[in-house]
Amino acid sequence: MTVMKSGLAAVFTLIFVGPLAATAEDRGPVTNLPLPRFVSMKAAEGNVRRGPSLTHRIDWIFKRRDMPLEITAEHGHWRRVRDRDGAGGWVHYTLLSGVRTASVEVEMLDLLVKPEPDTMVVARLEQGVIARVEECKPDWCAISAAGYDGWVPKTALWGVKASETFE
């Protein structure tokens, strides 16, 4: 690229160094699993610390088994997590599970028989309900909650990435 200013020519070389934000290909240095990624609370209670060790102060305690969390960093046996409200910190990896759960983010979500908007309603789920995520297609997820199984729009859940699909 050549730029002219006051009769002087300057030559600039543009170098693409990649995006500043994390990409889907980022991997944790400990597990080599994708970062960020969703997991759930295995324990009924878990201390959330300011840093990745027992010597760091406990900022608060997560008190909801199966709560979906997003891992954003890894350090040894510690994972930095955040909840649906963005609150988080460091928790020991033994408190977490790879079982996928999600929280319902809308009032009275229809749980449907098929991944289609005009099918029979199996149940209605209140905002805040934690459901196990069984499968996700581009726009729909199959979930289980309170003994009911069905499909919901992916956009109604927190705990699944918009681009994520799995069986």
C-alpha positions in Angstrom: 0.0 0.0 0.0 1.4 3.4 -0.9 0.2 6.6 0.9 0.9 10.1 -0.4 1.1 12.9 2.1 2.7 16.3 1.4 4.3 14.9 -1.7 6.2 12.2 0.2 5.4 8.5 -0.5 5.4 6.0 2.3 5.1 2.2 1.9 3.3 0.1 4.4 3.2 -3.6 4.7 0.0 -5.1 6.1 0.4 -8.2 8.0 -2.7 -10.2 9.1 -2.1 -11.6 12.6 -5.5 -13.1 13.2 -8.5 -12.1 15.4 -8.0 -10.6 18.8 -10.8 -12.7 20.3 -10.7 -16.4 21.0 -11.6 -18.6 18.1 -13.5 -22.0 18.0 -10.1 -23.7 17.6 -8.7 -22.5 21.0 -7.7 -25.4 23.2 -7.2 -25.6 27.0 -3.5 -26.0 27.9 -4.3 -28.7 30.4 -7.1 -30.8 28.8 -6.6 -29.8 25.1 -10.4 -29.4 25.0 -12.1 -26.4 23.3 -12.2 -23.1 25.1 -14.7 -21.8 25.9 -16.9 -24.9 26.5 -19.9 -25.7 28.6 -20.0 -28.1 31.5 -22.2 -28.5 34.6 -21.8 -28.6 38.4 -21.3 -32.1 39.6 -21.4 -31.1 43.3 -24.3 -29.7 45.3 -21.9 -27.0 46.5 -18.7 -25.6 45.1 -16.4 -22.8 46.3 -15.6 -20.2 43.7 -12.2 -18.7 44.3 -10.5 -15.6 43.2 -7.5 -17.5 41.7 -6.5 -21.1 40.9 -5.4 -22.5 44.3 -6.7 -23.2 47.8 -4.8 -20.2 49.0 -7.0 -17.8 47.0 -10.0 -16.2 48.7 -13.5 -17.7 48.3 -15.6 -15.1 46.6 -18.9 -17.1 46.8 -20.3 -20.6 46.7 -22.3 -22.1 43.8 -25.2 -24.1 45.4 -27.0 -25.7 42.5 -26.2 -29.2 41.3 -26.3 -29.6 37.5 -26.1 -25.8 37.0 -24.6 -25.1 33.5 -21.2 -23.3 33.6 -18.9 -22.1 30.9 -15.2 -22.9 31.2 -13.1 -19.9 30.0 -9.6 -20.9 31.2 -7.6 -23.8 32.7 -4.7 -23.9 35.1 -3.6 -27.2 36.6 -6.5 -28.8 38.4 -8.5 -25.5 38.3 -11.0 -24.2 35.8 -12.2 -20.6 35.5 -15.9 -20.7 35.0 -18.8 -18.3 34.6 -22.5 -18.7 35.1 -25.4 -17.3 33.0 -25.1 -14.0 34.8 -21.4 -13.7 34.1 -20.4 -14.3 37.7 -17.6 -16.7 38.1 -14.1 -17.5 39.3 -11.9 -20.5 39.8 -13.3 -24.0 40.8 -11.5 -27.3 41.3 -12.1 -29.6 38.3 -13.5 -32.4 40.5 -16.6 -30.2 41.1 -17.5 -30.2 37.4 -19.0 -32.7 35.1 -19.0 -33.1 31.3 -22.7 -33.8 31.4 -24.4 -31.1 29.4 -27.1 -29.0 31.0 -28.8 -25.7 30.1 -31.0 -23.2 31.8 -34.3 -22.1 30.4 -34.1 -18.4 29.5 -37.7 -17.6 28.6 -41.0 -17.7 30.5 -43.1 -20.8 30.0 -41.1 -22.5 27.3 -43.0 -25.1 25.3 -41.3 -28.5 25.3 -42.3 -30.0 21.9 -42.6 -33.6 20.6 -40.6 -32.8 17.5 -38.1 -30.0 16.5 -40.9 -28.2 14.6 -42.8 -25.1 15.9 -46.3 -26.5 15.3 -46.1 -29.9 17.0 -47.7 -31.1 20.2 -46.6 -29.5 23.5 -45.3 -32.1 26.0 -44.8 -29.7 28.9 -44.2 -26.1 29.7 -41.0 -25.1 31.5 -40.5 -22.1 33.7 -37.6 -19.7 33.3 -34.6 -20.9 35.3 -35.4 -24.7 35.0 -32.2 -26.7 34.5 -32.5 -29.3 31.8 -30.2 -32.0 30.6 -29.2 -31.4 26.9 -29.3 -34.7 24.9 -28.8 -33.5 21.4 -28.6 -30.2 19.4 -29.3 -29.5 15.8 -28.7 -26.2 14.1 -31.8 -24.5 15.6 -33.2 -27.0 18.1 -32.1 -29.0 21.2 -33.5 -32.2 22.7 -33.7 -31.8 26.4 -34.9 -33.7 29.5 -36.4 -31.9 32.5 -38.6 -33.1 35.4 -39.3 -36.4 33.7 -40.3 -34.9 30.4 -38.4 -35.2 27.1 -38.8 -33.0 24.1 -37.4 -30.3 21.8 -37.0 -26.6 22.3 -35.5 -23.7 20.2 -31.8 -23.4 20.9 -32.2 -19.7 21.4 -34.3 -20.3 24.6 -31.4 -22.0 26.4 -28.2 -20.8 28.1 -25.5 -23.5 28.1 -25.3 -24.2 24.4 -23.5 -22.2 21.8 -25.5 -20.9 18.8 -23.3 -22.7 16.3 -23.0 -26.0 18.3 -24.5 -29.3 17.1 -24.0 -32.7 18.7 -25.8 -36.1 19.2 
